[in-house]
Every structure is written in C-alpha cells, then in structure tokens.
Amino acid sequence: MTVAMLVGGVMTAALQVAAPNPFGHDNMFGYLLDQHQTVVSALALVFLLCNLGSICSHCLYFSAVGFSRITKSKMRVCAVALGVIGTVLAAVNIWALFVPWLTLLGIVVPPIGAIMIVDLFLVRKDARPVSAWRPAAFAAWLIGSIVAFAVEFEAPGLSTPVAAFIAAAVAYLLISSLTSASSKTAAPEPIPVAEPVDP
C-alpha cells in the first residue's frame, strides 16, 4: 500500500502539465492514452482494470456484507445488486462528480476517526462495553462535520480535515465528560446494609 501511494504521488506530481488532457489535469491513464501508442494504451488499460478491480472488489465485498446484515438477505444477492448499481452509476459518468465526492469525504470522514481515537485512548481506556446507540458520538460527528463545512467554504486557506478532526475530538471529549459527570451525579446513593446482630 505504501509503495502504491508513493508511486501515485510521484506520478501525480509529475503530470502537472500546462495543457491537461481530456481525462483530467493529472490522470495517468489519460496521459498514457494521449501518447497514441498501441502498446502503451494496452498497458494503460491493463493497469486500469487491475487497479480498479483490486479496489472495487474489496468495496463491493464490504458493502455486500453490510447491506446483507441490514436487509437480512444473502450476501451474494446484495453483491450482485450493488454491482449492478455501481456499473450503472459508472456508465452515467458519475466520474464527473469525483472531486465534489472527495470534498464531501473530507468533511464527514475525519470526525469519525477523531471520535474513535478519543474514545479508545481517552474516554474508554479500560475498553468497557457500551450500548450500541451512542448519542455523544453522533453529536460530536455532527459538530465536526459542521465545522468542516464552514472551513471548506468560508476559510479555504485552512485545512478542512484537520479542522474537522480537532473539532470532533474536542466535542466528543467534552460531551463524554459532561455526560459521565451528570450520570455520576444522578446515580443514587447505595443503601447501607445493616450488619446482623449477634444474639
């Protein structure tokens, strides 16, 4: 994964050309096709299929497992249905919305990571079990996403993911501290048990 990320970063940096090809400003596949060489184009196609296949197969598997549990149906049925939906979306040029999609991910995903880190290292150090529904986590996620949205459109000079991460982490820590303090305050005093009298 590290090698792939480094190679992708170097290739992206190398392709910052003044006149972008029709496939995008820094798209390696489009750049290779733009060379109009049969062997290079064939290699680019193989590279693209292997790349997308290796990534999409994992995404399809995890999605199918998740939706099969949600819908209480078979995983294979969900895999076929999601595969058809994904293929249709790809055919209608959803690629054109890729940059807005990445922007949305930069807004809503970093708060989730922040909440998980704060929860595991600060809030629940003993890893005690909790209920499935955790309003504090959702509230902190909402706060982090709102801050990220504001930074993205009102302060473009700042880093949106970093702002979202910090806001969600602080919000979750504060909410967890307040809720735990209030639950301790509201907890009833234990009833003292009278010691038996020795006859």
MODELLER restraints for C-alpha pairs under 7 A, 6 or more apart:
rsr = mdl.restraints
at = mdl.atoms
rsr.add(forms.Gaussian(group=physical.xy_distance, feature=features.Distance(at['CA:12:A'], at['CA:26:A']), mean=5.51, stdev=0.5))
rsr.add(forms.Gaussian(group=physical.xy_distance, feature=features.Distance(at['CA:15:A'], at['CA:26:A']), mean=5.11, stdev=0.5))
rsr.add(forms.Gaussian(group=physical.xy_distance, feature=features.Distance(at['CA:16:A'], at['CA:25:A']), mean=6.63, stdev=0.5))
rsr.add(forms.Gaussian(group=physical.xy_distance, feature=features.Distance(at['CA:16:A'], at['CA:26:A']), mean=5.87, stdev=0.5))
rsr.add(forms.Gaussian(group=physical.xy_distance, feature=features.Distance(at['CA:17:A'], at['CA:25:A']), mean=6.96, stdev=0.5))
rsr.add(forms.Gaussian(group=physical.xy_distance, feature=features.Distance(at['CA:21:A'], at['CA:30:A']), mean=6.51, stdev=0.5))
rsr.add(forms.Gaussian(group=physical.xy_distance, feature=features.Distance(at['CA:21:A'], at['CA:31:A']), mean=6.54, stdev=0.5))
rsr.add(forms.Gaussian(group=physical.xy_distance, feature=features.Distance(at['CA:23:A'], at['CA:30:A']), mean=4.91, stdev=0.5))
rsr.add(forms.Gaussian(group=physical.xy_distance, feature=features.Distance(at['CA:29:A'], at['CA:44:A']), mean=5.91, stdev=0.5))
rsr.add(forms.Gaussian(group=physical.xy_distance, feature=features.Distance(at['CA:32:A'], at['CA:40:A']), mean=6.43, stdev=0.5))
rsr.add(forms.Gaussian(group=physical.xy_distance, feature=features.Distance(at['CA:32:A'], at['CA:41:A']), mean=6.21, stdev=0.5))
rsr.add(forms.Gaussian(group=physical.xy_distance, feature=features.Distance(at['CA:32:A'], at['CA:44:A']), mean=6.35, stdev=0.5))
rsr.add(forms.Gaussian(group=physical.xy_distance, feature=features.Distance(at['CA:33:A'], at['CA:41:A']), mean=5.19, stdev=0.5))
rsr.add(forms.Gaussian(group=physical.xy_distance, feature=features.Distance(at['CA:60:A'], at['CA:79:A']), mean=6.34, stdev=0.5))
rsr.add(forms.Gaussian(group=physical.xy_distance, feature=features.Distance(at['CA:60:A'], at['CA:83:A']), mean=6.97, stdev=0.5))
rsr.add(forms.Gaussian(group=physical.xy_distance, feature=features.Distance(at['CA:61:A'], at['CA:79:A']), mean=6.79, stdev=0.5))
rsr.add(forms.Gaussian(group=physical.xy_distance, feature=features.Distance(at['CA:64:A'], at['CA:75:A']), mean=5.44, stdev=0.5))
rsr.add(forms.Gaussian(group=physical.xy_distance, feature=features.Distance(at['CA:64:A'], at['CA:78:A']), mean=5.03, stdev=0.5))
rsr.add(forms.Gaussian(group=physical.xy_distance, feature=features.Distance(at['CA:64:A'], at['CA:79:A']), mean=4.80, stdev=0.5))
rsr.add(forms.Gaussian(group=physical.xy_distance, feature=features.Distance(at['CA:65:A'], at['CA:75:A']), mean=5.56, stdev=0.5))
rsr.add(forms.Gaussian(group=physical.xy_distance, feature=features.Distance(at['CA:67:A'], at['CA:78:A']), mean=6.63, stdev=0.5))
rsr.add(forms.Gaussian(group=physical.xy_distance, feature=features.Distance(at['CA:68:A'], at['CA:74:A']), mean=5.64, stdev=0.5))
rsr.add(forms.Gaussian(group=physical.xy_distance, feature=features.Distance(at['CA:68:A'], at['CA:75:A']), mean=5.07, stdev=0.5))
rsr.add(forms.Gaussian(group=physical.xy_distance, feature=features.Distance(at['CA:68:A'], at['CA:78:A']), mean=6.10, stdev=0.5))
rsr.add(forms.Gaussian(group=physical.xy_distance, feature=features.Distance(at['CA:106:A'], at['CA:160:A']), mean=6.74, stdev=0.5))
rsr.add(forms.Gaussian(group=physical.xy_distance, feature=features.Distance(at['CA:106:A'], at['CA:161:A']), mean=5.52, stdev=0.5))
rsr.add(forms.Gaussian(group=physical.xy_distance, feature=features.Distance(at['CA:107:A'], at['CA:145:A']), mean=5.59, stdev=0.5))
rsr.add(forms.Gaussian(group=physical.xy_distance, feature=features.Distance(at['CA:107:A'], at['CA:148:A']), mean=5.18, stdev=0.5))
rsr.add(forms.Gaussian(group=physical.xy_distance, feature=features.Distance(at['CA:107:A'], at['CA:149:A']), mean=6.08, stdev=0.5))
rsr.add(forms.Gaussian(group=physical.xy_distance, feature=features.Distance(at['CA:107:A'], at['CA:160:A']), mean=6.69, stdev=0.5))
rsr.add(forms.Gaussian(group=physical.xy_distance, feature=features.Distance(at['CA:107:A'], at['CA:161:A']), mean=6.40, stdev=0.5))
rsr.add(forms.Gaussian(group=physical.xy_distance, feature=features.Distance(at['CA:107:A'], at['CA:164:A']), mean=6.75, stdev=0.5))
rsr.add(forms.Gaussian(group=physical.xy_distance, feature=features.Distance(at['CA:108:A'], at['CA:145:A']), mean=5.25, stdev=0.5))
rsr.add(forms.Gaussian(group=physical.xy_distance, feature=features.Distance(at['CA:110:A'], at['CA:161:A']), mean=5.67, stdev=0.5))
rsr.add(forms.Gaussian(group=physical.xy_distance, feature=features.Distance(at['CA:110:A'], at['CA:164:A']), mean=6.00, stdev=0.5))
rsr.add(forms.Gaussian(group=physical.xy_distance, feature=features.Distance(at['CA:110:A'], at['CA:165:A']), mean=5.20, stdev=0.5))
rsr.add(forms.Gaussian(group=physical.xy_distance, feature=features.Distance(at['CA:111:A'], at['CA:141:A']), mean=5.37, stdev=0.5))
rsr.add(forms.Gaussian(group=physical.xy_distance, feature=features.Distance(at['CA:111:A'], at['CA:144:A']), mean=5.39, stdev=0.5))
rsr.add(forms.Gaussian(group=physical.xy_distance, feature=features.Distance(at['CA:111:A'], at['CA:145:A']), mean=6.65, stdev=0.5))
rsr.add(forms.Gaussian(group=physical.xy_distance, feature=features.Distance(at['CA:111:A'], at['CA:164:A']), mean=5.55, stdev=0.5))
rsr.add(forms.Gaussian(group=physical.xy_distance, feature=features.Distance(at['CA:111:A'], at['CA:165:A']), mean=4.89, stdev=0.5))
rsr.add(forms.Gaussian(group=physical.xy_distance, feature=features.Distance(at['CA:111:A'], at['CA:168:A']), mean=5.05, stdev=0.5))
rsr.add(forms.Gaussian(group=physical.xy_distance, feature=features.Distance(at['CA:112:A'], at['CA:141:A']), mean=6.24, stdev=0.5))
rsr.add(forms.Gaussian(group=physical.xy_distance, feature=features.Distance(at['CA:114:A'], at['CA:165:A']), mean=5.27, stdev=0.5))
rsr.add(forms.Gaussian(group=physical.xy_distance, feature=features.Distance(at['CA:114:A'], at['CA:168:A']), mean=6.15, stdev=0.5))
rsr.add(forms.Gaussian(group=physical.xy_distance, feature=features.Distance(at['CA:114:A'], at['CA:169:A']), mean=5.09, stdev=0.5))
rsr.add(forms.Gaussian(group=physical.xy_distance, feature=features.Distance(at['CA:115:A'], at['CA:137:A']), mean=6.62, stdev=0.5))
rsr.add(forms.Gaussian(group=physical.xy_distance, feature=features.Distance(at['CA:115:A'], at['CA:168:A']), mean=6.40, stdev=0.5))
rsr.add(forms.Gaussian(group=physical.xy_distance, feature=features.Distance(at['CA:115:A'], at['CA:169:A']), mean=5.61, stdev=0.5))
rsr.add(forms.Gaussian(group=physical.xy_distance, feature=features.Distance(at['CA:115:A'], at['CA:172:A']), mean=6.31, stdev=0.5))
rsr.add(forms.Gaussian(group=physical.xy_distance, feature=features.Distance(at['CA:118:A'], at['CA:169:A']), mean=6.19, stdev=0.5))
rsr.add(forms.Gaussian(group=physical.xy_distance, feature=features.Distance(at['CA:118:A'], at['CA:173:A']), mean=6.88, stdev=0.5))
rsr.add(forms.Gaussian(group=physical.xy_distance, feature=features.Distance(at['CA:120:A'], at['CA:127:A']), mean=6.98, stdev=0.5))
rsr.add(forms.Gaussian(group=physical.xy_distance, feature=features.Distance(at['CA:136:A'], at['CA:172:A']), mean=6.50, stdev=0.5))
rsr.add(forms.Gaussian(group=physical.xy_distance, feature=features.Distance(at['CA:136:A'], at['CA:175:A']), mean=6.13, stdev=0.5))
rsr.add(forms.Gaussian(group=physical.xy_distance, feature=features.Distance(at['CA:136:A'], at['CA:176:A']), mean=6.48, stdev=0.5))
rsr.add(forms.Gaussian(group=physical.xy_distance, feature=features.Distance(at['CA:137:A'], at['CA:172:A']), mean=6.36, stdev=0.5))
rsr.add(forms.Gaussian(group=physical.xy_distance, feature=features.Distance(at['CA:140:A'], at['CA:168:A']), mean=5.12, stdev=0.5))
rsr.add(forms.Gaussian(group=physical.xy_distance, feature=features.Distance(at['CA:140:A'], at['CA:171:A']), mean=5.19, stdev=0.5))
rsr.add(forms.Gaussian(group=physical.xy_distance, feature=features.Distance(at['CA:140:A'], at['CA:172:A']), mean=4.92, stdev=0.5))
rsr.add(forms.Gaussian(group=physical.xy_distance, feature=features.Distance(at['CA:141:A'], at['CA:168:A']), mean=5.82, stdev=0.5))
rsr.add(forms.Gaussian(group=physical.xy_distance, feature=features.Distance(at['CA:143:A'], at['CA:167:A']), mean=6.95, stdev=0.5))
rsr.add(forms.Gaussian(group=physical.xy_distance, feature=features.Distance(at['CA:143:A'], at['CA:168:A']), mean=6.20, stdev=0.5))
rsr.add(forms.Gaussian(group=physical.xy_distance, feature=features.Distance(at['CA:144:A'], at['CA:164:A']), mean=4.68, stdev=0.5))
rsr.add(forms.Gaussian(group=physical.xy_distance, feature=features.Distance(at['CA:144:A'], at['CA:165:A']), mean=6.70, stdev=0.5))
rsr.add(forms.Gaussian(group=physical.xy_distance, feature=features.Distance(at['CA:144:A'], at['CA:167:A']), mean=4.95, stdev=0.5))
rsr.add(forms.Gaussian(group=physical.xy_distance, feature=features.Distance(at['CA:144:A'], at['CA:168:A']), mean=4.19, stdev=0.5))
rsr.add(forms.Gaussian(group=physical.xy_distance, feature=features.Distance(at['CA:145:A'], at['CA:164:A']), mean=6.07, stdev=0.5))
rsr.add(forms.Gaussian(group=physical.xy_distance, feature=features.Distance(at['CA:147:A'], at['CA:163:A']), mean=6.90, stdev=0.5))
rsr.add(forms.Gaussian(group=physical.xy_distance, feature=features.Distance(at['CA:147:A'], at['CA:164:A']), mean=5.96, stdev=0.5))
rsr.add(forms.Gaussian(group=physical.xy_distance, feature=features.Distance(at['CA:147:A'], at['CA:167:A']), mean=6.78, stdev=0.5))
rsr.add(forms.Gaussian(group=physical.xy_distance, feature=features.Distance(at['CA:148:A'], at['CA:160:A']), mean=5.25, stdev=0.5))
rsr.add(forms.Gaussian(group=physical.xy_distance, feature=features.Distance(at['CA:148:A'], at['CA:161:A']), mean=6.78, stdev=0.5))
rsr.add(forms.Gaussian(group=physical.xy_distance, feature=features.Distance(at['CA:148:A'], at['CA:163:A']), mean=5.99, stdev=0.5))
rsr.add(forms.Gaussian(group=physical.xy_distance, feature=features.Distance(at['CA:148:A'], at['CA:164:A']), mean=4.68, stdev=0.5))
rsr.add(forms.Gaussian(group=physical.xy_distance, feature=features.Distance(at['CA:151:A'], at['CA:158:A']), mean=6.73, stdev=0.5))
rsr.add(forms.Gaussian(group=physical.xy_distance, feature=features.Distance(at['CA:151:A'], at['CA:160:A']), mean=5.75, stdev=0.5))
rsr.add(forms.Gaussian(group=physical.xy_distance, feature=features.Distance(at['CA:152:A'], at['CA:160:A']), mean=5.57, stdev=0.5))
